[in-house]
Amino acid sequence: MTVTTYKMLTLSISVLVGLFLLVGDVEGGECCKAHDGIFTIATNKEMWCSDYCCFKLSNYYCCDDISFQADSWDREEICGDYFSQNVWAPILISIACLASLIVIMNKMVRANVYEIN
């Protein structure tokens, strides 16, 4: 292994370790599915919960106590309400997709796989 390769490897590992140390809390949560309620007593709209989707007496709500967590078939990992509460998420996804497309197109042009007239 040459000195240049060793330096690049060391730099890459240092950057990755630095990024991992900078990351704080991660986004977690779950989505309560929409329900008509038991015997149509209550109607629950789809909602994003930052902790747990909970169930009590035909009512779905968000809570931080896992003992009240709704059954797995009443919950989803992600839903449309997540994006309405976290507007930054679709913006970041769009920027990442655009950046990936630019990088891929740039590599294709440099490799003469795709020629622009």
N, CA, C and O atoms as a printed pandas DataFrame, in Angstrom:
     atom_number atom_name residue_name chain_id  residue_number  x_coord  y_coord  z_coord
0              1         N          MET        A               1    0.857   -1.170    0.000
1              2        CA          MET        A               1    0.000    0.000    0.000
2              3         C          MET        A               1    0.904    1.234    0.000
3              4         O          MET        A               1    1.823    1.350    0.810
4              5         N          THR        A               2    0.622    2.145   -0.920
5              6        CA          THR        A               2    1.460    3.335   -1.037
6              7         C          THR        A               2    1.091    4.344    0.051
7              8         O          THR        A               2    0.061    4.223    0.714
8              9         N          VAL        A               3    1.943    5.324    0.211
9             10        CA          VAL        A               3    1.740    6.357    1.228
10            11         C          VAL        A               3    0.475    7.166    0.912
11            12         O          VAL        A               3   -0.283    7.502    1.821
12            13         N          THR        A               4    0.242    7.478   -0.360
13            14        CA          THR        A               4   -0.936    8.252   -0.760
14            15         C          THR        A               4   -2.220    7.483   -0.458
15            16         O          THR        A               4   -3.185    8.060    0.044
16            17         N          THR        A               5   -2.236    6.196   -0.758
17            18        CA          THR        A               5   -3.403    5.371   -0.474
18            19         C          THR        A               5   -3.648    5.295    1.028
19            20         O          THR        A               5   -4.791    5.362    1.480
20            21         N          TYR        A               6   -2.581    5.155    1.791
21            22        CA          TYR        A               6   -2.686    5.090    3.248
22            23         C          TYR        A               6   -3.258    6.394    3.802
23            24         O          TYR        A               6   -4.106    6.367    4.694
24            25         N          LYS        A               7   -2.800    7.537    3.279
25            26        CA          LYS        A               7   -3.293    8.835    3.746
26            27         C          LYS        A               7   -4.767    9.013    3.399
27            28         O          LYS        A               7   -5.536    9.516    4.218
28            29         N          MET        A               8   -5.171    8.607    2.196
29            30        CA          MET        A               8   -6.564    8.721    1.793
30            31         C          MET        A               8   -7.465    7.826    2.656
31            32         O          MET        A               8   -8.565    8.225    3.038
32            33         N          LEU        A               9   -6.990    6.628    2.953
33            34        CA          LEU        A               9   -7.748    5.708    3.795
34            35         C          LEU        A               9   -7.895    6.274    5.208
35            36         O          LEU        A               9   -8.975    6.220    5.796
36            37         N          THR        A              10   -6.810    6.811    5.740
37            38        CA          THR        A              10   -6.838    7.415    7.070
38            39         C          THR        A              10   -7.787    8.609    7.112
39            40         O          THR        A              10   -8.545    8.770    8.069
40            41         N          LEU        A              11   -7.746    9.440    6.083
41            42        CA          LEU        A              11   -8.632   10.602    6.008
42            43         C          LEU        A              11  -10.089   10.169    5.926
43            44         O          LEU        A              11  -10.947   10.742    6.597
44            45         N          SER        A              12  -10.368    9.170    5.113
45            46        CA          SER        A              12  -11.748    8.683    4.968
46            47         C          SER        A              12  -12.271    8.135    6.289
47            48         O          SER        A              12  -13.403    8.428    6.676
48            49         N          ILE        A              13  -11.471    7.354    6.973
49            50        CA          ILE        A              13  -11.892    6.797    8.262
50            51         C          ILE        A              13  -12.095    7.909    9.281
51            52         O          ILE        A              13  -13.043    7.861   10.066
52            53         N          SER        A              14  -11.230    8.898    9.280
53            54        CA          SER        A              14  -11.358   10.025   10.215
54            55         C          SER        A              14  -12.640   10.804    9.971
55            56         O          SER        A              14  -13.324   11.198   10.916
56            57         N          VAL        A              15  -12.965   11.026    8.699
57            58        CA          VAL        A              15  -14.195   11.747    8.364
58            59         C          VAL        A              15  -15.417   10.945    8.815
59            60         O          VAL        A              15  -16.352   11.515    9.378
60            61         N          LEU        A              16  -15.421    9.646    8.578
61            62        CA          LEU        A              16  -16.554    8.814    8.989
62            63         C          LEU        A              16  -16.716    8.800   10.507
63            64         O          LEU        A              16  -17.832    8.916   11.015
64            65         N          VAL        A              17  -15.616    8.659   11.227
65            66        CA          VAL        A              17  -15.688    8.673   12.693
66            67         C          VAL        A              17  -16.203   10.027   13.173
67            68         O          VAL        A              17  -17.022   10.087   14.091
68            69         N          GLY        A              18  -15.736   11.104   12.567
69            70        CA          GLY        A              18  -16.213   12.437   12.928
70            71         C          GLY        A              18  -17.696   12.602   12.682
71            72         O          GLY        A              18  -18.399   13.192   13.503
72            73         N          LEU        A              19  -18.185   12.086   11.558
73            74        CA          LEU        A              19  -19.617   12.171   11.256
74            75         C          LEU        A              19  -20.446   11.388   12.265
75            76         O          LEU        A              19  -21.498   11.854   12.704
76            77         N          PHE        A              20  -19.973   10.199   12.634
77            78        CA          PHE        A              20  -20.704    9.401   13.608
78            79         C          PHE        A              20  -20.746   10.087   14.966
79            80         O          PHE        A              20  -21.744    9.982   15.679
80            81         N          LEU        A              21  -19.680   10.786   15.332
81            82        CA          LEU        A              21  -19.658   11.482   16.614
82            83         C          LEU        A              21  -20.556   12.711   16.619
83            84         O          LEU        A              21  -21.056   13.106   17.672
84            85         N          LEU        A              22  -20.765   13.318   15.457
85            86        CA          LEU        A              22  -21.605   14.506   15.362
86            87         C          LEU        A              22  -23.090   14.193   15.377
87            88         O          LEU        A              22  -23.902   15.059   15.703
88            89         N          VAL        A              23  -23.453   12.969   15.030
89            90        CA          VAL        A              23  -24.863   12.597   14.955
90            91         C          VAL        A              23  -25.408   12.467   16.372
91            92         O          VAL        A              23  -24.867   11.731   17.197
92            93         N          GLY        A              24  -26.481   13.191   16.635
93            94        CA          GLY        A              24  -27.123   13.133   17.951
94            95         C          GLY        A              24  -28.262   12.140   17.931
95            96         O          GLY        A              24  -28.100   10.991   17.520
96            97         N          ASP        A              25  -29.404   12.593   18.377
97            98        CA          ASP        A              25  -30.585   11.735   18.383
98            99         C          ASP        A              25  -31.037   11.464   16.956
99           100         O          ASP        A              25  -30.886   12.302   16.067
100          101         N          VAL        A              26  -31.583   10.298   16.759
101          102        CA          VAL        A              26  -32.121    9.955   15.447
102          103         C          VAL        A              26  -33.638   10.028   15.501
103          104         O          VAL        A              26  -34.245    9.909   16.565
104          105         N          GLU        A              27  -34.233   10.225   14.344
105          106        CA          GLU        A              27  -35.685   10.308   14.262
106          107         C          GLU        A              27  -36.265    8.913   14.402
107          108         O          GLU        A              27  -35.867    7.996   13.684
108          109         N          GLY        A              28  -37.182    8.754   15.304
109          110        CA          GLY        A              28  -37.851    7.480   15.482
110          111         C          GLY        A              28  -39.317    7.729   15.736
111          112         O          GLY        A              28  -39.702    8.851   16.065
112          113         N          GLY        A              29  -40.108    6.757   15.599
113          114        CA          GLY        A              29  -41.537    6.902   15.842
114          115         C          GLY        A              29  -42.313    5.934   14.983
115          116         O          GLY        A              29  -41.749    5.051   14.336
116          117         N          GLU        A              30  -43.604    6.116   14.992
117          118        CA          GLU        A              30  -44.458    5.250   14.205
118          119         C          GLU        A              30  -45.747    5.983   13.879
119          120         O          GLU        A              30  -46.044    7.040   14.436
120          121         N          CYS        A              31  -46.489    5.409   12.983
121          122        CA          CYS        A              31  -47.705    6.037   12.487
122          123         C          CYS        A              31  -48.920    5.224   12.919
123          124         O          CYS        A              31  -48.944    4.003   12.763
124          125         N          CYS        A              32  -49.926    5.905   13.461
125          126        CA          CYS        A              32  -51.203    5.249   13.765
126          127         C          CYS        A              32  -52.035    5.237   12.494
127          128         O          CYS        A              32  -52.231    6.277   11.866
128          129         N          LYS        A              33  -52.517    4.078   12.118
129          130        CA          LYS        A              33  -53.376    3.983   10.938
130          131         C          LYS        A              33  -54.718    4.647   11.227
131          132         O          LYS        A              33  -55.123    4.777   12.382
132          133         N          ALA        A              34  -55.394    5.060   10.172
133          134        CA          ALA        A              34  -56.732    5.629   10.313
134          135         C          ALA        A              34  -57.717    4.512   10.680
135          136         O          ALA        A              34  -57.637    3.404   10.149
136          137         N          HIS        A              35  -58.641    4.815   11.592
137          138        CA          HIS        A              35  -59.631    3.836   12.046
138          139         C          HIS        A              35  -60.996    4.484   12.154
139          140         O          HIS        A              35  -61.112    5.685   12.399
140          141         N          ASP        A              36  -62.023    3.680   11.968
141          142        CA          ASP        A              36  -63.388    4.152   12.177
142          143         C          ASP        A              36  -63.816    3.962   13.619
143          144         O          ASP        A              36  -64.892    4.421   14.002
144          145         N          GLY        A              37  -63.020    3.311   14.412
145          146        CA          GLY        A              37  -63.356    3.096   15.816
146          147         C          GLY        A              37  -64.192    1.846   16.000
147          148         O          GLY        A              37  -64.722    1.284   15.041
148          149         N          ILE        A              38  -64.299    1.426   17.239
149          150        CA          ILE        A              38  -65.097    0.244   17.571
150          151         C          ILE        A              38  -66.565    0.666   17.640
151          152         O          ILE        A              38  -66.918    1.568   18.399
152          153         N          PHE        A              39  -67.396    0.031   16.866
153          154        CA          PHE        A              39  -68.825    0.344   16.780
154          155         C          PHE        A              39  -69.048    1.819   16.422
155          156         O          PHE        A              39  -70.024    2.432   16.854
156          157         N          THR        A              40  -68.137    2.370   15.634
157          158        CA          THR        A              40  -68.166    3.769   15.161
158          159         C          THR        A              40  -68.297    4.787   16.303
159          160         O          THR        A              40  -68.908    5.841   16.124
160          161         N          ILE        A              41  -67.732    4.477   17.462
161          162        CA          ILE        A              41  -67.744    5.420   18.590
162          163         C          ILE        A              41  -66.821    6.597   18.305
163          164         O          ILE        A              41  -67.173    7.749   18.559
164          165         N          ALA        A              42  -65.655    6.302   17.781
165          166        CA          ALA        A              42  -64.690    7.374   17.513
166          167         C          ALA        A              42  -64.025    7.118   16.174
167          168         O          ALA        A              42  -63.824    5.973   15.771
168          169         N          THR        A              43  -63.689    8.194   15.496
169          170        CA          THR        A              43  -62.959    8.109   14.240
170          171         C          THR        A              43  -61.571    8.675   14.467
171          172         O          THR        A              43  -61.415    9.775   14.996
172          173         N          ASN        A              44  -60.565    7.912   14.063
173          174        CA          ASN        A              44  -59.182    8.336   14.242
174          175         C          ASN        A              44  -58.535    8.520   12.882
175          176         O          ASN        A              44  -58.518    7.597   12.068
176          177         N          LYS        A              45  -58.006    9.700   12.634
177          178        CA          LYS        A              45  -57.286    9.962   11.393
178          179         C          LYS        A              45  -55.869    9.413   11.517
179          180         O          LYS        A              45  -55.358    9.197   12.615
180          181         N          GLU        A              46  -55.255    9.196   10.366
181          182        CA          GLU        A              46  -53.862    8.768   10.335
182          183         C          GLU        A              46  -53.017    9.862   10.998
183          184         O          GLU        A              46  -53.190   11.046   10.706
184          185         N          MET        A              47  -52.097    9.459   11.899
185          186        CA          MET        A              47  -51.264   10.452   12.567
186          187         C          MET        A              47  -49.874    9.906   12.845
187          188         O          MET        A              47  -49.704    8.723   13.139
188          189         N          TRP        A              48  -48.891   10.777   12.748
189          190        CA          TRP        A              48  -47.507   10.436   13.032
190          191         C          TRP        A              48  -47.234   10.694   14.507
191          192         O          TRP        A              48  -47.544   11.768   15.021
192          193         N          CYS        A              49  -46.659    9.718   15.182
193          194        CA          CYS        A              49  -46.302    9.840   16.599
194          195         C          CYS        A              49  -44.787    9.782   16.726
195          196         O          CYS        A              49  -44.144    8.906   16.148
196          197         N          SER        A              50  -44.223   10.707   17.479
197          198        CA          SER        A              50  -42.773   10.734   17.633
198          199         C          SER        A              50  -42.269    9.582   18.492
199          200         O          SER        A              50  -41.103    9.201   18.388
200          201         N          ASP        A              51  -43.127    9.023   19.339
201          202        CA          ASP        A              51  -42.729    7.869   20.152
202          203         C          ASP        A              51  -43.540    6.628   19.779
203          204         O          ASP        A              51  -43.096    5.820   18.963
204          205         N          TYR        A              52  -44.713    6.475   20.367
205          206        CA          TYR        A              52  -45.529    5.286   20.139
206          207         C          TYR        A              52  -46.951    5.652   19.742
207          208         O          TYR        A              52  -47.488    6.681   20.152
208          209         N          CYS        A              53  -47.540    4.790   18.942
209          210        CA          CYS        A              53  -48.971    4.874   18.648
210          211         C          CYS        A              53  -49.660    4.026   19.718
211          212         O          CYS        A              53  -49.414    2.823   19.813
212          213         N          CYS        A              54  -50.505    4.639   20.505
213          214        CA          CYS        A              54  -51.108    3.942   21.643
214          215         C          CYS        A              54  -52.613    3.788   21.443
215          216         O          CYS        A              54  -53.230    4.510   20.660
216          217         N          PHE        A              55  -53.187    2.828   22.170
217          218        CA          PHE        A              55  -54.610    2.519   22.064
218          219         C          PHE        A              55  -55.196    2.372   23.459
219          220         O          PHE        A              55  -54.633    1.703   24.325
220          221         N          LYS        A              56  -56.357    3.022   23.657
221          222        CA          LYS        A              56  -57.059    2.885   24.930
222          223         C          LYS        A              56  -58.528    3.238   24.708
223          224         O          LYS        A              56  -58.847    4.338   24.256
224          225         N          LEU        A              57  -59.404    2.315   25.022
225          226        CA          LEU        A              57  -60.856    2.528   24.933
226          227         C          LEU        A              57  -61.301    3.087   23.583
227          228         O          LEU        A              57  -61.908    4.156   23.518
228          229         N          SER        A              58  -61.006    2.383   22.540
229          230        CA          SER        A              58  -61.356    2.706   21.148
230          231         C          SER        A              58  -60.779    4.033   20.676
231          232         O          SER        A              58  -61.312    4.639   19.746
232          233         N          ASN        A              59  -59.711    4.487   21.292
233          234        CA          ASN        A              59  -59.082    5.738   20.905
234          235         C          ASN        A              59  -57.589    5.492   20.635
235          236         O          ASN        A              59  -56.876    4.923   21.462
236          237         N          TYR        A              60  -57.147    5.929   19.472
237          238        CA          TYR        A              60  -55.729    5.858   19.134
238          239         C          TYR        A              60  -55.128    7.235   19.356
239          240         O          TYR        A              60  -55.702    8.243   18.943
240          241         N          TYR        A              61  -53.977    7.280   20.004
241          242        CA          TYR        A              61  -53.327    8.547   20.319
242          243         C          TYR        A              61  -51.823    8.325   20.425
243          244         O          TYR        A              61  -51.361    7.184   20.433
244          245         N          CYS        A              62  -51.069    9.398   20.506
245          246        CA          CYS        A              62  -49.618    9.318   20.645
246          247         C          CYS        A              62  -49.245    9.378   22.118
247          248         O          CYS        A              62  -49.801   10.176   22.873
248          249         N          CYS        A              63  -48.303    8.534   22.524
249          250        CA          CYS        A              63  -47.842    8.558   23.912
250          251         C          CYS        A              63  -46.391    8.107   23.957
251          252         O          CYS        A              63  -45.819    7.714   22.941
252          253         N          ASP        A              64  -45.797    8.168   25.155
253          254        CA          ASP        A              64  -44.408    7.730   25.317
254          255         C          ASP        A              64  -44.301    6.510   26.228
255          256         O          ASP        A              64  -43.213    6.189   26.707
256          257         N          ASP        A              65  -45.417    5.829   26.469
257          258        CA          ASP        A              65  -45.446    4.640   27.321
258          259         C          ASP        A              65  -45.695    3.402   26.459
259          260         O          ASP        A              65  -46.769    3.241   25.878
260          261         N          ILE        A              66  -44.695    2.539   26.387
261          262        CA          ILE        A              66  -44.785    1.365   25.510
262          263         C          ILE        A              66  -45.862    0.383   25.964
263          264         O          ILE        A              66  -46.313   -0.437   25.165
264          265         N          SER        A              67  -46.279    0.447   27.215
265          266        CA          SER        A              67  -47.303   -0.492   27.694
266          267         C          SER        A              67  -48.678   -0.226   27.072
267          268         O          SER        A              67  -49.538   -1.107   27.086
268          269         N          PHE        A              68  -48.896    0.977   26.526
269          270        CA          PHE        A              68  -50.161    1.294   25.854
270          271         C          PHE        A              68  -50.049    1.201   24.335
271          272         O          PHE        A              68  -50.988    1.565   23.627
272          273         N          GLN        A              69  -48.923    0.721   23.828
273          274        CA          GLN        A              69  -48.695    0.677   22.380
274          275         C          GLN        A              69  -49.746   -0.175   21.680
275          276         O          GLN        A              69  -50.087   -1.266   22.138
276          277         N          ALA        A              70  -50.252    0.340   20.569
277          278        CA          ALA        A              70  -51.258   -0.372   19.773
278          279         C          ALA        A              70  -50.640   -1.606   19.115
279          280         O          ALA        A              70  -49.421   -1.712   18.989
280          281         N          ASP        A              71  -51.498   -2.528   18.700
281          282        CA          ASP        A              71  -51.028   -3.745   18.030
282          283         C          ASP        A              71  -50.307   -3.399   16.734
283          284         O          ASP        A              71  -50.521   -2.331   16.162
284          285         N          SER        A              72  -49.455   -4.302   16.278
285          286        CA          SER        A              72  -48.629   -4.041   15.098
286          287         C          SER        A              72  -49.463   -3.812   13.845
287          288         O          SER        A              72  -49.031   -3.056   12.975
288          289         N          TRP        A              73  -50.636   -4.426   13.707
289          290        CA          TRP        A              73  -51.461   -4.224   12.521
290          291         C          TRP        A              73  -52.176   -2.872   12.542
291          292         O          TRP        A              73  -52.774   -2.474   11.543
292          293         N          ASP        A              74  -52.120   -2.167   13.666
293          294        CA          ASP        A              74  -52.706   -0.829   13.752
294          295         C          ASP        A              74  -51.671    0.277   13.584
295          296         O          ASP        A              74  -51.992    1.461   13.683
296          297         N          ARG        A              75  -50.421   -0.122   13.328
297          298        CA          ARG        A              75  -49.333    0.841   13.214
298          299         C          ARG        A              75  -48.594    0.644   11.898
299          300         O          ARG        A              75  -48.626   -0.435   11.308
300          301         N          GLU        A              76  -47.925    1.711   11.445
301          302        CA          GLU        A              76  -47.051    1.654   10.272
302          303         C          GLU        A              76  -45.760    2.363   10.607
303          304         O          GLU        A              76  -45.703    3.167   11.537
304          305         N          GLU        A              77  -44.716    2.061    9.841
305          306        CA          GLU        A              77  -43.429    2.704   10.079
306          307         C          GLU        A              77  -43.408    4.147    9.580
307          308         O          GLU        A              77  -42.746    4.996   10.176
308          309         N          ILE        A              78  -44.115    4.428    8.507
309          310        CA          ILE        A              78  -44.111    5.767    7.917
310          311         C          ILE        A              78  -45.483    6.024    7.300
311          312         O          ILE        A              78  -46.169    5.093    6.878
312          313         N          CYS        A              79  -45.874    7.294    7.253
313          314        CA          CYS        A              79  -47.153    7.645    6.645
314          315         C          CYS        A              79  -47.084    9.071    6.116
315          316         O          CYS        A              79  -46.099    9.778    6.332
316          317         N          GLY        A              80  -48.119    9.479    5.436
317          318        CA          GLY        A              80  -48.151   10.811    4.856
318          319         C          GLY        A              80  -48.091   11.917    5.889
319          320         O          GLY        A              80  -47.561   12.994    5.613
320          321         N          ASP        A              81  -48.626   11.669    7.074
321          322        CA          ASP        A              81  -48.618   12.686    8.123
322          323         C          ASP        A              81  -47.193   12.992    8.590
323          324         O          ASP        A              81  -46.921   14.096    9.062
324          325         N          TYR        A              82  -46.279   12.018    8.462
325          326        CA          TYR        A              82  -44.872   12.269    8.814
326          327         C          TYR        A              82  -44.316   13.415    7.978
327          328         O          TYR        A              82  -43.650   14.309    8.499
328          329         N          PHE        A              83  -44.593   13.380    6.681
329          330        CA          PHE        A              83  -44.055   14.406    5.791
330          331         C          PHE        A              83  -44.716   15.761    6.014
331          332         O          PHE        A              83  -44.087   16.794    5.784
332          333         N          SER        A              84  -45.967   15.779    6.457
333          334        CA          SER        A              84  -46.600   17.074    6.747
334          335         C          SER        A              84  -46.069   17.666    8.046
335          336         O          SER        A              84  -46.061   18.887    8.203
336          337         N          GLN        A              85  -45.626   16.831    8.979
337          338        CA          GLN        A              85  -45.044   17.333   10.226
338          339         C          GLN        A              85  -43.553   17.614   10.089
339          340         O          GLN        A              85  -43.001   18.412   10.847
340          341         N          ASN        A              86  -42.900   16.969    9.136
341          342        CA          ASN        A              86  -41.460   17.132    8.924
342          343         C          ASN        A              86  -41.221   17.526    7.470
343          344         O          ASN        A              86  -40.841   16.695    6.645
344          345         N          VAL        A              87  -41.444   18.783    7.171
345          346        CA          VAL        A              87  -41.355   19.278    5.793
346          347         C          VAL        A              87  -39.938   19.137    5.243
347          348         O          VAL        A              87  -39.759   19.019    4.031
348          349         N          TRP        A              88  -38.939   19.146    6.105
349          350        CA          TRP        A              88  -37.551   19.067    5.672
350          351         C          TRP        A              88  -37.229   17.713    5.036
351          352         O          TRP        A              88  -36.324   17.638    4.204
352          353         N          ALA        A              89  -37.935   16.648    5.399
353          354        CA          ALA        A              89  -37.595   15.303    4.904
354          355         C          ALA        A              89  -37.722   15.181    3.387
355          356         O          ALA        A              89  -36.764   14.738    2.754
356          357         N          PRO        A              90  -38.844   15.547    2.764
357          358        CA          PRO        A              90  -38.912   15.418    1.309
358          359         C          PRO        A              90  -37.955   16.363    0.586
359          360         O          PRO        A              90  -37.500   16.061   -0.517
360          361         N          ILE        A              91  -37.649   17.503    1.202
361          362        CA          ILE        A              91  -36.690   18.428    0.594
362          363         C          ILE        A              91  -35.301   17.796    0.558
363          364         O          ILE        A              91  -34.616   17.855   -0.463
364          365         N          LEU        A              92  -34.886   17.193    1.670
365          366        CA          LEU        A              92  -33.577   16.534    1.703
366          367         C          LEU        A              92  -33.521   15.334    0.772
367          368         O          LEU        A              92  -32.494   15.093    0.137
368          369         N          ILE        A              93  -34.601   14.584    0.683
369          370        CA          ILE        A              93  -34.643   13.438   -0.228
370          371         C          ILE        A              93  -34.490   13.911   -1.667
371          372         O          ILE        A              93  -33.763   13.296   -2.447
372          373         N          SER        A              94  -35.168   15.000   -2.028
373          374        CA          SER        A              94  -35.068   15.546   -3.385
374          375         C          SER        A              94  -33.668   16.029   -3.697
375          376         O          SER        A              94  -33.153   15.784   -4.788
376          377         N          ILE        A              95  -33.043   16.718   -2.746
377          378        CA          ILE        A              95  -31.671   17.210   -2.957
378          379         C          ILE        A              95  -30.707   16.043   -3.129
379          380         O          ILE        A              95  -29.835   16.083   -3.997
380          381         N          ALA        A              96  -30.857   14.999   -2.307
381          382        CA          ALA        A              96  -29.974   13.829   -2.410
382          383         C          ALA        A              96  -30.151   13.115   -3.746
383          384         O          ALA        A              96  -29.170   12.681   -4.349
384          385         N          CYS        A              97  -31.388   12.990   -4.214
385          386        CA          CYS        A              97  -31.642   12.345   -5.508
386          387         C          CYS        A              97  -31.030   13.160   -6.645
387          388         O          CYS        A              97  -30.416   12.600   -7.553
388          389         N          LEU        A              98  -31.195   14.471   -6.597
389          390        CA          LEU        A              98  -30.631   15.340   -7.623
390          391         C          LEU        A              98  -29.106   15.273   -7.632
391          392         O          LEU        A              98  -28.491   15.198   -8.696
392          393         N          ALA        A              99  -28.496   15.301   -6.444
393          394        CA          ALA        A              99  -27.033   15.209   -6.356
394          395         C          ALA        A              99  -26.536   13.871   -6.888
395          396         O          ALA        A              99  -25.522   13.819   -7.584
396          397         N          SER        A             100  -27.237   12.792   -6.568
397          398        CA          SER        A             100  -26.849   11.470   -7.075
398          399         C          SER        A             100  -26.942   11.416   -8.589
399          400         O          SER        A             100  -26.063   10.863   -9.249
400          401         N          LEU        A             101  -27.998   11.984   -9.137
401          402        CA          LEU        A             101  -28.165   12.011  -10.588
402          403         C          LEU        A             101  -27.047   12.800  -11.259
403          404         O          LEU        A             101  -26.526   12.384  -12.294
404          405         N          ILE        A             102  -26.678   13.929  -10.678
405          406        CA          ILE        A             102  -25.595   14.748  -11.240
406          407         C          ILE        A             102  -24.273   13.984  -11.205
407          408         O          ILE        A             102  -23.518   14.011  -12.176
408          409         N          VAL        A             103  -23.989   13.304  -10.096
409          410        CA          VAL        A             103  -22.741   12.534   -9.988
410          411         C          VAL        A             103  -22.717   11.404  -11.009
411          412         O          VAL        A             103  -21.700   11.187  -11.667
412          413         N          ILE        A             104  -23.813   10.691  -11.146
413          414        CA          ILE        A             104  -23.877    9.575  -12.098
414          415         C          ILE        A             104  -23.702   10.078  -13.531
415          416         O          ILE        A             104  -22.946    9.490  -14.304
416          417         N          MET        A             105  -24.391   11.152  -13.886
417          418        CA          MET        A             105  -24.265   11.710  -15.237
418          419         C          MET        A             105  -22.850   12.209  -15.500
419          420         O          MET        A             105  -22.330   12.040  -16.603
420          421         N          ASN        A             106  -22.223   12.818  -14.505
421          422        CA          ASN        A             106  -20.854   13.303  -14.646
422          423         C          ASN        A             106  -19.893   12.144  -14.897
423          424         O          ASN        A             106  -19.003   12.249  -15.741
424          425         N          LYS        A             107  -20.064   11.048  -14.176
425          426        CA          LYS        A             107  -19.192    9.882  -14.367
426          427         C          LYS        A             107  -19.415    9.251  -15.733
427          428         O          LYS        A             107  -18.469    8.785  -16.368
428          429         N          MET        A             108  -20.660    9.234  -16.184
429          430        CA          MET        A             108  -20.942    8.659  -17.502
430          431         C          MET        A             108  -20.318    9.500  -18.615
431          432         O          MET        A             108  -19.782    8.951  -19.578
432          433         N          VAL        A             109  -20.384   10.816  -18.492
433          434        CA          VAL        A             109  -19.794   11.690  -19.505
434          435         C          VAL        A             109  -18.288   11.536  -19.517
435          436         O          VAL        A             109  -17.683   11.483  -20.587
436          437         N          ARG        A             110  -17.671   11.462  -18.348
437          438        CA          ARG        A             110  -16.208   11.301  -18.280
438          439         C          ARG        A             110  -15.760    9.954  -18.825
439          440         O          ARG        A             110  -14.658    9.831  -19.359
440          441         N          ALA        A             111  -16.604    8.956  -18.692
441          442        CA          ALA        A             111  -16.260    7.626  -19.191
442          443         C          ALA        A             111  -16.641    7.459  -20.660
443          444         O          ALA        A             111  -16.459    6.386  -21.236
444          445         N          ASN        A             112  -17.170    8.526  -21.264
445          446        CA          ASN        A             112  -17.600    8.522  -22.663
446          447         C          ASN        A             112  -18.664    7.479  -22.947
447          448         O          ASN        A             112  -18.789    6.996  -24.072
448          449         N          VAL        A             113  -19.428    7.134  -21.923
449          450        CA          VAL        A             113  -20.517    6.206  -22.110
450          451         C          VAL        A             113  -21.713    6.944  -22.687
451          452         O          VAL        A             113  -22.464    6.388  -23.489
452          453         N          TYR        A             114  -21.890    8.171  -22.288
453          454        CA          TYR        A             114  -23.012    8.976  -22.727
454          455         C          TYR        A             114  -22.453   10.284  -23.277
455          456         O          TYR        A             114  -21.826   11.049  -22.545
456          457         N          GLU        A             115  -22.672   10.535  -24.534
457          458        CA          GLU        A             115  -22.131   11.736  -25.163
458          459         C          GLU        A             115  -23.220   12.793  -25.289
459          460         O          GLU        A             115  -24.340   12.505  -25.712
460          461         N          ILE        A             116  -22.876   14.008  -24.920
461          462        CA          ILE        A             116  -23.796   15.139  -25.067
462          463         C          ILE        A             116  -23.413   15.892  -26.323
463          464         O          ILE        A             116  -22.271   16.332  -26.461
464          465         N          ASN        A             117  -24.348   16.043  -27.233
465          466        CA          ASN        A             117  -24.072   16.723  -28.485
466          467         C          ASN        A             117  -24.297   18.199  -28.354
467          468         O          ASN        A             117  -24.112   18.941  -29.319
